[in-house]
């Protein structure tokens, strides 16, 4: 069971990290840049963004949530702090 838990934990951390990195990039890189332009230019630039650029983000959020739930169910060596961390992450 330990190998399965390790694999699920890796997938969980990878998906959560991918989602978090994408959100930080948008928050700290794209939004401040777009706010420097007038509203009509900002709107036109936003419309030209490729919608496939962030297609992985919803899937990453779903995978991170499902694997966190799975870890709560299958990890027999969990600690109270670990359970609290996964539960907080799900909220």
N, C-alpha and C positions, 0 to 999 in steps of 0.2 A: 504494500500500500504506500510505502514511503516514496517510491519512484513515481507513482501516479500523482501523489500530492505535490511533489516537486514540479512535475510537468504542468499541472493545473496552476500552481502558483506562478510559474514562469509566464504562462499565457496570460494570467490575470495582470501581472505587473507590466508585461509588454503592452497589452491593450490599454491599460490605464495610462501608461506613460505616453503612448502614441496619441491618445485623446488629449491628455494634458498638454503635451507639446504643441499640438495643433491649436488648442485654445489660447495658449500663451503667445504663439506667433501672431494670431489674429489680434489679440488684445494689445500687445506691446509693439507690433510691427505694422500691421495693416491699418488699423483704426486710427492711430495718431497721424499716420501719413495722409489718409483720406480727409481728416479734419482740417488739414492745412489748405485745402482747396475750397472754393465757393461751392454752395450746395448743388447747383446744376451740374458742375463738373464732377463733383463727388458722386452724384447719382449716375451720370453717364459712365464713369469709370467702374462703378460697382456693377453695372449691367454688363460690362464687357468681361468681367471675371469668368473664368471657366468653371462651370458648376461641378465638374468632375474633380476639381482640386481638393475638395473636402468630402469626397464621397466615402472615405474610410471612417470619418468621425462617428456617425451614428452606429455603424457596425462595431467599432471599437468600444463604444459605451455599452452596447448590449452584451458583448463578449465579456467585458470587465465585470459587469453586474452579475451575469450568470455564473462566471467562474468564482466570484466572491461567495455567492450562495452555495455553490458546490463545495468550496473549501470549508465553509461553516458546517456542512453536512459530513464530509469525509475525513477531515483532519482530526485524527484521534489524539495528537500531541499538542492541541491548541491550548493557549493560555488565555486567561481572562483579558489581558491587554490585547492579544491578537483578535479575539472575538469582538471586543469593543472597537478596534480599528476597522475591521471589515464591516461591522454594523454601521459605524459612522460614515464609511465610504459609500454604503448603499443608500444612505439618506441624502 
